[in-house]
Amino acid sequence: MLYVIILLLAFILLFVMEVMIPSGGVLGLLAGAALVAAVTIGFLQSMTMGIVTLAIGLTLLPVMIFILIQVWPRTPIGKRVLGESMVEQRRQLNEEYLGQVGVAVTDLLPNGIVRIGGKKLDAVSSGLAIDRGQPIVVDSVVGGKIHVTKTDRQPAAAAKPAESQAIDLETPVESLGIEDFDEPLR
């Protein structure tokens, strides 16, 4: 019985290490081997011990996978793979856009582009299709995607985005803030 418990603990430890440390699957194979060995030793002890060990293993595996999927994006390697942090980006999107009113730039059938606070953003219509030019409100942000619905509220007048402002050909270069390439950087 002691060997079964030790092998189940080794399975848990190796499985967690596989998710946290890039090993090319070696730690995962060792975790699987530890689980198989625990079940085999359990059946060698008695039929009841084998069934109990198998049930524990089959229960542990999905629970551990679920927990590690929740934890992994917050780990250093998860942050490297996913970028800065998907969780942080989602939180920022929720705080920044939830409840904001904007305008549909394109038809949302259901995907399209909306303008909120002077920024063009990809969005999904949460209900019916939304025609271009219709006012929209942000309902939620799910998986980094902004979900909007049609509204009667009008968006606040946003400043024109810098990229849409035309530059007159008579505008002096000095007024554009472009530095001379010959000067050394400070």
N, C-alpha and C positions, 0 to 999 in steps of 0.2 A: 504494500500500500504506500509506503514511503517513496518508492521509486516512481509510482504513478503521480504522486503529488509533485515531486521534484521535476518530472518531465513536463507536467502541465504548467508549472511556473516557468520552466525554460521556454516552453512554447510561447507564453505570454511575453516574456522578456525579449525573445528573439523576434517576435512579430512586431513589437513596438520599435525595436531597433531597426528593423527593415524599413519601416515607414520614416524614421528619423534620420537614418544614415544611408546614403546611396551606396549600395553594395552590389548592384547588378543582379539582385535576386538571390544571392548566396544565403543571406540571413533568412529570407523567406523560405527557402528550401530546408534550411536547418530547423526553422520553426515547424514546418510541416512534418519533418522527420520526427521531431520531438513529440508532436501530437499523435502520430501513427504509433510510435514506440509506446507512449502512455496507454493508448487503447489496446495495443497488443499485449502488453504486460497485464493490463486489467483483465483481459479475457483469459490469459494464462492462469491468473489467480482464481477467478470464478466467472461464471456467466453473468451474474449480477454486477460484479465489479466492472466487467467489460462494458456492459450496457450503460452503467452509471457514468463511466469515464467517457464513453462515446457521446452520451447526452450532454455532459459538461462541455466537451470539445465543440459539439455542434451548436451549443448555446453561446459559448464564449466567442466563437469566430464572428458571427454577424454583429454582436454587441461591440466587440473590439473594433471592427471595421467602421461601424457607425460613429463611435467615439473618436477614433483617429481621424476620420474625415472631417469632423468638427474642429479638431485641435490642429491638424496639419497645416492649414493656411497661416497659423500664428507662429509656427516654428521658423527658425532661421532658414532652413532649406526650403520650406514652403513659401516664405516671403521671396526668396531668390527666384524660385520657379514661377510664381504667380505675379511677380513685380513687387511694388512697394507693399501692398497688402490689399487684397480684394475686400476684406472686411472693412478696412479703413476707408477705401474708396466708396463702398456702398453707404457707409455711415455719412460720409461727406456729401454724397449725392442726396441722401434723404434730408439732411439738414439744410442743404442749399436750395433744393427745388420743391420739396413737398409743400403743396398748397399754393405754389406760385402760378400766376396767370400769364399766358403768352398767346401767341398766334401760330396757327398752322401755316408753315411756309409751303408745304406740298400737301397733296391729298394724303390722308392717313388711311390706308386700305389694307390692313391695319397699321403697317409701318409707314413712317414718313419722317419729315424733318419739321421741327417746331422752333420758334424763336422765343426764348425766355430771357428777359433782362439783357437783351442785346446779343445773346449767344445763340448760335444755331446748334441744335442738339437732335440726335436720333431719338425717336419716340414711337410708342405703340399705342393705338387707340384701345381703350379698355372696353368700349362698347361698340356702337355703330361707327361706320366710316365717318371721317371728319373732312369736310371740304377745305381747300386752300383758302386762307384768309379768315377762317373762323376762330374766335377766341377759344382757348383751351385752358384747363387747369390740371396741374399735376396731382394725380390720386396717390400714386405710390411709386417706389423704385424697387424693382424686383430683379435680382441678378444683374445689377448694373444697368438695367434698361428702364427708361422713364415711361410710365404708363399715364396717359392723359385721357380726359373726357371733355366733351363740348361744354361750354359754360356761357352764361349771359353776362358775366362780369367782363369788363374791358381791361386789357393790360395797361399798366402804367406806362407813360411815354418813356421809352428807353432811348438812351443816346445812340446815335448811329455807330455801328462798329467801325473800328479804324480801317478795316480792309475795304469797306464799301465807300469810304470818302475819296472823292476824286482829287487827284493832284493836278493842278494847272501846269501846263508846260512852261509858263512864264515864271513859276515859282523858283526863287534862287535856291541853289543847292545847300547853301549854308543854313537856310531856315528849316531844312528837312532833318537836321541832326546827324548827317552823315559825316564821319570823320575822314581826314585826309589819310591815305594809305602810306604816305611817306613818313609821317610822324611816328616815332616809337610809342609803343603802348605803355601806359603808366599803370 
